[in-house]
């Protein structure tokens, strides 16, 4: 290509790529030469610092390709597979459309199932919160009823004590009155005896 081209600037992109590949290959060979198990099997080639000059009279000659004994063969004949007709294309388009519709229906069903699942979870969450609220309300009412019962018991106990004290006071008053009647009776008997004695 270099020898058959009059304008070297045309091959500048290829030359840049050639220089880059030369330095990459030199680095690869250098790394391989540091592997002892590899150098014991093969001889690692060594490349110069700069790539060979492809321009000018000192351009290296390319080695000849080894003769493998194979003659140049003609390219394989073009495929004789018949091109699909309009009916086949229409059938494939119909199958593709059917597949896309099935995928869309499947996606819609999955979306509906996911929506139903989310709604069910939300409903269950609301029912659970309602049960918790009812339980808290029952506990509050039970505590209020217990407080009322305790107050009533305390009130009944106080009323019982008052009633007992009133009964004791009534009993003491009755005993006092009976004692007063007994004393008056003794006085009358004493006066009666005194009167008898004075008569005698």
ABEGO torsion letter per residue (X at the ends): XAAABABAAAAAAAAAAAAAAAAAAAAAAAAAAABAAAAAABBBBBBBABBBBABEAABBBBBBBBBAGBBBBBBBBBBABBBBBAAAAAAAAAAAAAAAAAAAAAAAAAAAAAAAAAAAAAAAAAAAAAAAAAAAAAAAAAAAAAAAAAAAAAAAAAAAAAAAAAAAAAAAAAAAAAAAAAAAAAAAAAAAAAAAAAAX
